[in-house]
Amino acid sequence: MIRQMRGVPGVTPERLAAAAKVRHCALSLVGEPIMYPQINKFCELLHEEGISSFMVTNAQFPEQLRALVPVTQLYLSVDAATPEELKRIDRPLFEDYWERCLACVRELRKKRQRTVFRLTMVNAYNNENHGAYADLVEMAWPDFVEVKGVTYCGTSATSTLTMKDNVPRHDEVITFCERLCDELARRRPGYHSPSMTAEACPLTPNDDPEVVVLPAGAENRPYHIACEHEHSCCVLIALDKFYFNQRWHTWIDYDKFNKLVKAFEERRKELEENGEGENDMDEFTSLDYVEPTPLWATYQSKERGFDPNQTRVLRKNGRPTMITSGC
């Protein structure tokens, strides 16, 4: 799969070599990985090899979620904000699917490592109910909310989505995120974020080109649009705690995570051998392995999330067209 990418326009030798070494594992796609009886052991094996673990679950298995060991990033797919919408979009298997979903949302709040609400936005299905989504966010209080426009894969007997009616534009995804952040701010009058006050943010881009200048009143809201990837129609909402020193810190320091999780697992095994409980452990948190977000990946940067060191290839009239940066 990797070797066949050699010679493809835009694929550099450096990127090809990096892809040959496994560094990240996304436990997602078809099925429900958290159901695997040995999922904790599998995650531990990944961490032993220095491979990050990105776990995605569909919010239907609260007991397994509760028992999950620390992972690099834990996603909860929340594709709908009401039981009626969830039944229509996800076609769940269990009769008590909504109760299971809410139980998973509550379990997510207890996790101390990186947590993410993941929402695939589909026009005419789940792009309006900001208040109900805010209810779920308040219940889980995730580190991030990742909103991505649905990818059109054609029409079939089981999918009647169309590009015109159901696939959102990037600006529509941004509008949805703005309204969600506004609603969450409205519910918390008097909210105050010390790292976002004028006193905490004295620098301007003239002083330091890497600083991120926030709009007026940012210190009065908990959630903010921090990043966007226009080329993938994806927007990231982040909690205010990830903004400090006038920079967003939404990226991951993988080397730091590897050290932290190995120390955690060694301590856990030590407690088990001594017959002690895990309640005696001090878990590391999502802020312990953050990394500053490059300016080009932040919201409203001129690159709109596209790495300026890469060359984008678009097809026009069936022929590849090179774009050095931007979208």
Buried (B, 14 or more C-beta within 10 A) or exposed (E): EEEEEEEEEBBEEEEBEEBEEEEEBEBBEEEBBBEEEEBBEBBBEBBEEBBBBBBBBBBBBBEBBEEBBBBBBBBBBBBBBBBEBBEEBBEBEEEEBBEBBBBBBBBBEEBEBBBBBBBBBBBEBBBBBBEBBBBBBBEBBBBBBBBBBBEEEEEEEEEEBEEEEBBBEBEBBBBBBBBBBBBBBEBEEEEEBEBBEEEBBEEEEEEEEBBBEBEEEBBBBBBBBBBBBBBEBBBBBBBBBBBBBBBBBBBBBBEBBBBBBBEBBEBBEEBEEEEEEEEEEEBBBBBBBBBBBBBBBBBEBEBBBBBBEEBBEEEEEEEEEEBEBBE
